[in-house]
Every structure is written in structure tokens, then in C-alpha cells.
Amino acid sequence: MSETGGFDPIGPTESTGPAEPAEPVVPARKSRRLWVLAVVGVAVIASAGAGFAAGTAVGGGGTQPEDVLPDTVVAYVDLDLDPPAQQKLNLVRLLGQFGGVKREYGSEPDLRSVAVDWLLNGSALEDADVSAWVGDRVGLGVSWDPEAQELTPVAALQVTDEREAVSELKRVVEPQQVAVVDGYVVVTGDLFAEFDALDALDGVVGSDLPGSQSAADVVAAGQSAPLSASPAFTALFDRLDDGLVTMYVDGDRIAAAGEQLADTLGLGGPGLSDALDRLSTSGQAGAVIRAEPNALELLAWTSAAPPGGDEPARLTSGLPTSTLMAAETTGGSALVADRWSQLRGEIGAKTFDKAVADVEQQYSLTLPADLVTMAGDDAVLAVDGEGLLTGVPGVGLRSLTDPAAGADVATRLEAGLADLTGGFGITAEGTGDGFLVATTDTYAERLAAGDGGLGADPQFQAALPDAETATTLIWVNFAPVKGFAALAAPESAELIAPLQAFGFTISPDGGGSTIRARLVFDQADAA
């Protein structure tokens, strides 16, 4: 076994004995900058092939990446490459539906071959036998040590052969960037050496740029206080199921790190302060990605409340079943009122005011008052699939708002649009419960009726299981555009050929928000 506190990869270890003399390798600057892609990325995807090749193995248990990384990690993503067997099978089958993958690798592709062909070619590990030493789990993160003021990108790779892993990795990173602990190789980087844009700060800011920790320091910090024991981290993932990928962001601590960095480097200012305040307000967020028999899903929870209103969105479910795309949110009027001044400050008063004046003149509107009316308590923007290729497509906005104010806006907006389009028949009108605008009279009638039945459609329900509680939702139906895509761009059409629909929702949940995004595949092919 490895020493608990990590070790110098050049020296001896308990598990491997004395290391053979190694030819000194001084990594090129380019190699250091691409360490995440060339080292970690290749290892992750190649090991995904190894994990899925097991087929029937059931994951779980053992040391996880978050057990060896420290709780100073403020942003984190890991891949569980040995998840439950059913998720492995689901992902293989879903990937096999894409035409390009199926032609080259078959309907149930060997993920190792796909990954190696894509990532190893031209990388720093092109000649390395990654599969000989990489394990089933990997975690990537960014650590901020507030006391030492060190900002460190870090990776924890599970390995089956420590000596071979270290031997390969030390050819592309500096020796002090590699350490071993509990069956993992921990690799660190220097963020300010990874990107030229950050290099440009050197000599401009008021003090030295932050340094980064060595791998041994990261390992020691992880042994003392692992990320897996952080209350914020554990509270998030107690809410989420297992998945193929796990993500974690601590907005509050990232904002604190940004404020500390800005003060140290003399880069403070009102704009940065406002951005950090918004980031702090966003709180903590965690997410998992998982594979189902007919869908890939991202499920997330954040401690921040949903944007907009508290009431569920209820307009999209009444759209026609031919709807190609819809986006709905509640509480839009309050959002517009709250964000208007903020947006003006971010863009700049002079530029913003000129743009607003142009819009007011062209469309006979008064802003932000009319925009508040149009956003309403609940509003949906929709595009219909009928007539998309053969006539004027149905495109419209419907909102639940004050009827009198909606009628007033509609009268002025319709006149402004008629002048702008030379009399083209765009309809804007007040309704008994608000306001709508549409490209055709027929589509305006369908929007106003609100009885199209989309919410009862099985495809809609598969993509949007949280539609009844969501305050924000997005719906995309791929079926109406597949034929057009096949004619216009056959190579690109293969990317959407297996896909049925996409759904996205944000719902209030336990003082925070649940976020769900689902990419649904054709059920017949996914069975």
C-alpha cells in the first residue's frame, strides 16, 4: 500500500520498492498547460472503456476521489466508471444509436476503442498504455487554500499500478505535481501557468500571482479534512441519486476566494463586487448525470431559490402537440423590474439608453413598463412545427398579465410591427387573462385557446417529468426537423437522428431548487 500522506514519486515507496533511475524529463510549457486534457482527460475516457467493458460488474464501495481530495476544493467533477451495471448497459446502447458510432464500432460499442481513438491521437500520452494502470474512478477539482492563498487545479486518478502510472505521468508534469495515496495518483497544476491570459496579469497586478500546492500538500490536506466529510458537500449529495458523473460547486466559497484574490492583487471594483455577490447568493450546487434505458439525464439541486415566481408554469402544457420548441417561466415581470437597473449598469448607461430608445421608437413601446407587462406572472415563447418548412411558421408569445395593460401594449405593438414589416400579418392582442403576439392569426387562436394537449403527450411527459411543479421549463421536439436536417445537412442530421425530445425544468425544492435536464431517445431504438 502507499503511504497515507503521499510520497515523492521519484523516491522509493512501500508498495513498489526502490524506484529505478529514471531519465530526467523536463516537460515543455505546452505540456504543463494541457495537463488536464492530455493526462486526466485521456485517462478518464480510456478508463471509462475499461469500466464499461466489465459489463455486469456492480459499482460502489471503496475509496472515492472525494475521500482523498481536501475540503478546500470549491469546484469538483468526478466520473464513477464502475456504476451500477444497468447504467453501463444503458449508456452503451444509447451511444450505439448514433450513426457514426454504429458504423465504426457497432450497435453496442466498446467504449475503450471510441475513447482511445478520439483522445489519445496527438496527446502527450499517445504512446502510453493507459489501460495498464488506470482504475475506475477519477475526480477533477480546483482547490483554494485561503490561508496560504494558493489556487490549485487538481486531479485524483484511481490506479491499479502505481509505479507505471507515476512513470508515465512524470513525463508530462513536474515531479512535485504527482503523489500517491490510497490507490490514487494525485496530480496538481498551476492555474496561472496553464493559460496565457492569466500569465498576462504578471507584472500588472499589485502583488505576486497566487501559487499552487504540490501534490503532496494536497494529499496531506485531504487526509486531514477530506471533501467527502464537508457538510456542504454531503448535504447536497444526500439529495441526489448515483450517476455516471458527479459535479459540485460552492458558489459562496468561490466568491470568498475571488474577493480575497481581488484584494490581494488590487483588482477590486464595483463590477467585480456585484458579480461576486451574485455568485455568493447562488450558494452550493451539486449534480449527477445518469443513463436510463431511453434517456440521458442531468439531475441537480442548488441551495438557491428558483428565479422568478413561486407558482408552477401552466401554459406550455396547453400548447399544440405539434409544438417544436417552448420556453416558459413564471414571475417574469418581477425579474424584469429587479434586473433592469442592474443590466443598465453592466452594459453602460449611454449604450443601454440608446438601445432602449431605438426599441421604443421601432415598436411603439415604453420600457421597462411594457416589458414588465409582457413578461407577466407567467409567459411562454413557442414555435410550432407545422408550416415550418412549407409556409409561415407559428411563432408566438403568450403571457398571463393584467388584461387592460396587455390590451394597451398589444395595440401599440401590433402597429409598430406592421410598420416594421410592411404590413406583414403579425397579430398582437389582449386576452381575457393577459396578452399574446403571434406570426399568424391561426396560431394566435391556438395560443389563446390553451387546449392543445401537449402536456398529455407521452413524449412531453418523458422529457419533462417535473412539468407540474416547475416554475421554469424548456421543451424541444426533434421530430419535426429530422427530415429537413437529413436533406440539408446529412452529416449533422446523424447527431439528432436517435433523439426524440429534450426537456429542462427548474422547480422549488426544500428551500432551494431542483434542476432536471433530459435528452430522450427514440423509444423503439432504445428498447
N, C-alpha and C positions, 0 to 999 in steps of 0.2 A: 504493500500500500504506500501511497505518497504521504509525506509529512503533512500534518494538519495545516501548518502555516504556510505551505507552499515551498518551492525550492528554486534555486538558481539552475536553470536548465542546462547550463554548461557543466556544472559540477555533478558529483555522484548523488544518487538517491537510494533510499532503502529498497525500492521496488526493482530497480534496474541494475544496481551495482555501478562501478566506475564507468563513467562515460568515455567512449573512445575519442581520441583527439579529433576535433572537427576542423576542417578548413575554414578559416575566418571568412565570413561573408559580410560585406558592407552593403546593406540594402540601398538601392537607389532611392532618391527622394520620391520618385513617382510610385515606387512600390509601397513606401510608407503611406502615401496619400490614398492608395487604393486598397489598403489592408482589409477594409470591411468587405469590399466586393470580391477581391481576389482570394482572400483567405477564408473569411467567415461565410460569404455567400456561396462559394463553391462547396465548402464543407457541409453547409446546411442542406443544399439541394441534393448533393450526392448522397448524403446520409438519409434524406427522405426516401430515395430509391431503396436504400438498404432496409429502412424500416418497413416500407410498404411491401417489399419483396417477401417479408415473413408471412404476409397474408393472414394467417389465422392467429398470430400471437396477440395476446391481450396486454395492453399497456397498463401503466400505473405503478406506484411504488418506487422506492429507490431515491437517491439524491437528485433533486431538481436544480436547474440553473439558479433559481431564486434562493436556493439554500446556500450557494457559495458566493453569490454576489452580495455586496453590502447594502444596507438600507439607505445609503446616500444616493442610490440610483433613483433618479427623478423621472426618467422615461425608459421604458423597457418593452421588449418584444421577445417572445420565445416560441419555438416550434417543438411540439411534442411529436416526435417522429415515431412513437410507438403508442398511438392512441388505441381505443377500442377497435377490435377487428372490423366491425361493421362500418366505421368511418373510413377505414383504409379502403375497403371494398367499394364504398360509395364514391370516393374521390377517383379511384382508378376508372370506374365505369363512366363517371361524368366527363373526365378528361378524354376518354376514348371516343366520345361523341363528336369531337371537333375533327373536321375532315383532314386537316393537315397532320394532326397527331395520328389519326386512324390509318392513313395511308402509309406512314413511315414506321409506326410502332404497333399497329393492330388495335382492335377494339378494346383490349384490356392491356394498356401499355406498361412496359417495365419502366417505372419512373426513374430508376437509376440511369437508364440509357438516355431518356429525354433530358434529364438534368445535366449529365456529363457532357453530352453533345452541345448543349446550349451554353454552359458556363465555363467549362474547362478550356475551350478553344481560345487561345491567346491570353490566358490568365497567367498569373505568377506561379500557379500550381499545375500548369499544363502537363508537365511530365511526372507529377507526383501521383502515387497510388493512394488517393484519399480514402478509398473504401477500406484500405488495410488498417486504418487506425481510428476513423471517426465512429462515434456511437450514435445513439438515437435521439439525443436532446441537445438543444443549443439555445442560449439566451444572449440577446444583444441589449445594451443599455448605454445611458450617459449618466455618469456619477458626478455630483457636485459636493465637494468637501468644504463646508462654509468656514471652518477654522483655518485650514491650510490654503483655502481659495484655489483649489485645483479642480479643473474641469477635464474629465477623462471619459472618452468613449471606450467601452469595454465589452468583451465577448467571453462567454463561458461555453466551451465545446466539450461535450462528453466524449471520451476517447476509450478505445479498447486496447491501445498500445501507446503508452505514454512516451516511451523513447522514440518511436517512429514519428509520432505527432510533433514532438519538440524538434526533432531533427529536420523535419520538413518546414515547420513554421519559422524556425530561426534563420531560414534562408530568405525570408521576405519581411521580417521585422527584427528590431534590435533585441539582443538577449534579455535586457531588463523588461521587455514587453511581454514576456512569457513566463508563466509559473503554473505549477500543477497542484491540485488539491482534490481529494475525494473522488478520483476518477474523472476529473475535468481538467482541461487546459484553459487557463485564463489568459486572454490576450488583451493588451491595452494599446491605446493610440494617443496621439497628441492632436487635439482638435484644431489648434491654431497652426499646426504643420500640415494638416490634411487638405486645407482649402486656400487657394491663392487669395481669395477675397479677404480672409481673416489675416493672412500674412501682411496685407497692406496696412493693417492697424498698427503694426510695429513701428515705433518712431513717431506716430501721430498722436496716440493716446497719452494721457498724463503719467502713466506708470508702466512697469513691465507687464507684458501679457501673462495671464494665468498659466501656470504649468500644469502638468498632468502627473498622475500617480503611476508608479511602477506596478507591474502585475503582482509582485509580492506584497506591496502595500494594500492593494485591492483585496487580495486573498486574506490578509490579516484582518482587515476591516470586516470582511464577510464572515469570518469565524467569530468575531466579537459581536456583531449585530447584523444578521442576515436580512435580506429584503423580505424573505418569507415570514419573518417574525414582526414585520412592520404592521401596526394596527390598521393603517390606511389601506395597505395592500391586501391584507387578509379580509377586511370588511367588504372590499369590492368583490373579491372572487368567491366569497361565500354566497353571492347572489347569482353567479353565472355557472353554467354547466361546463364540462370539459370540452375542449376543442382541439383542432389541429394547430392553431396559432393563438397565443395569448398576448394581449397588449395592455400596457399600463402607463398612465401619465398623471403626474401630480402637479397640477397647474399652480397650486398655491406655493409649493416649494420651488418650482421653476421661476415663478415671479419673484420670490425672495432672492434666488440666485441671481436673476437678472438685475435686480435692484442693487445687490451687493457688488456685482461686476461693474455696473454703470458708475456707481460711486467711486470704486477703486480706479477705474480707467478715465474718469472725468467725462463721461458721455451722457450724463443726465439731461433731461429736458422734459417739457410738458407732454410732447407726443409720446415719448417712451414711457413716461409715468402713467399716462392713460392706458397704454397698451398693457403694461404690467398689472394695472388694477383690474382690467378685464380678464386677464389670464388668471389672476388670483381668484376672482369671482367664479371662474369656471370650475374650480375645485379639483377633485380627483375623478379620473375616468378609467374604466377597465373594459376590455372587450375580448371576445373569443370568436374564432372562425371555425365553423364545423361543416361537415359534409353529410347531407341527408340523401336518401335514395333518389330524389328528384330536384335537389336544390343545394346551393352553397349559401350559407347564412352567416352574417356577422351579427352578434348579439352583444350589446354594450349597456353599461349602467354608469351614470355620472351623478355626482352629488349636486350638480347644478340643476335648477328647475328648468322645465321646458321654456323655450322662448314663446312669447305671445300669450294667448289666453289659457284658461284652465278648462274650458268646455271642449268636448270632443268635436273634431271636424265631422260634418254631416252632409256635405254637398257632393263629394266625389261618388259616394255610393249610389246617388240618384242619376248619375250621368249615363248616356247610352252605352250599351255593351260594345259598341264599335269604337270606343274611345282609345286613341293611340297613346296619349300622354295626359297626365293631370298632376297638378301640384296644388295642394291646399294647406292653409294654415289658419288658425284662429287667433284672435287678438291682434290682427294686423294693424288696426287703427292706433292702438296704444303703442305698438312698436314704432310706427312711423313718427308719432308725436315725440316719443322718447329719443329717437335716434337722429332726428332732423338736425338739431344744433350740433350734435357730435359729428355727423357727416360733414357739415359745413366747415367745422374746424379742421377736420382731417384733410379735406380737399383744398381748402383755402377759400376765404370769403369771396375774393374777387372772382376767381374761376367758377366757384359754385353759384354765385348770384347771377353771373352771365348765363350759365347753362339753364338755370331755373327760368330766367326771363325769356329765353328762346322757347322753352317748352310752353310756357304760359301763353306766349303770342301765337304759336303754331296751333295749339289745341284748345284755345279759349278757356284755360284753366286758371285757378288761383291756388298756388301751392304755399304751404303744405296742406291747406284745409281740404281741397278736393281729393288729394291723395289719401288723406285720412278717411274720407267718406268712402272712396272706392275700396280701400282695404277692409273696412268694416269690422264686424265681430267675427266673421268667417268668410273667407274668399277662396275661390278655386279658379285656376287658369287651366283650360283644357284644349286639346287638339283632337279632332275626330279623324278616324281612319278612313271613313267614307269620303270619296271625292278627292282624296289626297293626290292621286295621280291623274284623274280624269276631269276634274273641274276645280271649283273654288273650295278649298278645304274648310271645314268648320273649325274656327278658332274663336275662343271666347273667354270672357272673364265674368263670373257671377259672384256677387257679394251680398251678404246679409248685413244691411246697414239701415240708417234712418231713411224711410221711403221718400220723404219730402226732399231731403238733401240729395238723395240718389237721383230723383227725377230732375232736379235742377242741374246736377252735373251732367246727366245724360243729354239734356237738351243742348248744352253748350259744347259738349264733347262731340256729339254727332255732327253739329255744324262745322266744328273745326276739322274733323276728319273728312267731311265731304269736300271742303275747300282744299285740303291737302292732297286728296286722291282724285280730284277732278270729278267728283260725283259718284265715285265707286261706292256700291251699296253697303257700307258698314252701318250696322244698327247699334244704337245706344238707347237704352230706355230705362225708366224707373219701373220697379215691380212692386207688388204688394208688400214684399218683405225686404226690398233693397234696390239693387242696381245691377244691370248687365250690359255688356257690349260684345258684339259678335260680328263675324265677317259676312254672314248671310242672315236673312230673315228666318229661314228654316231652322238654322242652328240656334238662333236666339230663342225660338219657340221651344226647342228641345231642352235648352238650358233652363228656361223658365219653368217648364213642366216638372223637372226634377224627378221623373218616374221612369228613367231609362233602364233601371235594373242592374247596373254594373256591380253593385255590392253583392248580388246573389250569384254572380258568375263564378264558377269553380276556379278559374284561372286567377281571378282577383283575390279570392279567399286564400288560395295557396301562396300568393305573393305578399299578401297583407293580412296576416292572422290577427294583428293588433288594430285593425281599422276602426273597431267600435270604440276604442279608448284613446286613440291617437289624437293629438292636437295639431300635428303636422304630418302630412303624408305625401308620397310621390308614387305614381303608378306609371309604368311603361309597358306597353303591349308590343312585342316584337313581330307578331304575325302579320300585321298589315304592310310591313315594309320588307319582308323577306323576298317576295317576288321581285320588287323593284331593285333591291340590292343585288340579287342574283344576276340581273341584266346589266346594271350599271357598273358594278364593281364585284365581279365573281370571287376574286381572292379575298376581299374583305367580307363578303357575304358569308364565308365559311365560319367567321367568328360568331355570327349571330344565328346561324342555321340551327344549332341544337337548342337555342334558347326560346323560352315561351314568354316570360314576363319578368319584370323587376319591380320590387316594392320596397319602400323606405318609410319608416314611421318613427315618430318621437312621442312618447306617452309619459304622463306623470306617474311616478312610482316611488313610494316611500320617502317623500321629501326631495327626491331627485328626479331623474329621467331614465327611462329605458329606451334605447335606440336599437332598432332592428332593420337590417338590410338583407333582402333575399333575392337571389338570382335563381329563377325557377327554370328547369329544363323541361323539354317536351316529355310528358309522362310516358308515352309509348316507348320512346327510346331509352328512358331512364329505368324502366322496369327490369 
